[in-house]
Amino acid sequence: MSISCDGRNYIRVRFSGTYDYDWSFFNLIDIDYKCYRYITKQGRYSQITISKQKDAIKFMNFIYSGSKFGLSRKYDKWINYEKKIK
């Protein structure tokens, strides 16, 4: 997972996976995302990007409601962003 943010106006969340990965889980939480599939000399992979602020916030609140999910540095980055937008 990659989180990019710039102050209060911009946030983007990305996930990468295998080329044929089924990203349909994101449909269950009703967010707008884009799925990209890449073929390079090094191999094949897919990536989803959540770039609308309201959808990124909804997703991050979903995965971080309750217990921590994933790496603590990603969680810390999210908490810092969340403080800026409140």
N, C-alpha and C positions, 0 to 999 in steps of 0.2 A: 504494500500500500504506500502510495506517495501522497502527501498533502502539500499543496502549494498555496500560500496565502500572502496577500499584500495589504496590510492595514485592515481597514474595515470593508472595503468594496469588492474584494476578489478572493475567492477560494476555489480550488480545484482538487478533486480527489481522484486518484487513478489506481487501478489494479491491473496486474498483468498475469497471464496464465497461458496454458497450452493453446495451440491454434484452435482446437475443436472444443475448448472449454464451454460449458453451458452456463451462461451468465443470467439465465432467466430468474434466478433468485431475486434480482433487483426489481423485477416486476411485482413481486409480492409486497414490497414496501412503497409502491407507487411513487417512484422518482423518475425524473427524466435523465437518461444517460445515453451515451453513444458507445457503440461497440466497434472496434477496429480490428482487422485481421491483417497481419503482416507476413510476408514471405521475404526473407533476406538470404544472403549467402551463408550466414551462420545458422539459419534454421527458420522455423515458423513459430509465431506466437500471436496471442490476441490481447487486447487491452480494452478496458472500459474506462470512460472518463465521465465524471459528474462535474459539470462546470457551472451550472446555475446555482447561485448562492443559496437560495431557499432549499433546493434539493440536496446540496452538500451538507447543509446544516441539519436537515431532516435525517439524512443517512448517518452522520456522525453522532447525533443524539440517539439514534436507534442502536448503533453498535456499542456506545458507551453508556447506555442506561443500565444501571446495576453494576456488575463487575467489569473490570478492565478487560479489553480485548486487544491482543497483539502486543506490540512493543511499547514500552513505557514512554520512549521519546516521541512516538506518534501521538500518544495520549496527551503528553505535555504540550506538544505543539497545538493540538486541538483546544486544550484548556486556555492557552494563551490567546488564541484567536477568539474563542468564545467570550473572554473577558473584554476584548476590544469592541465587540459588536453590541454589548449590553449597555 
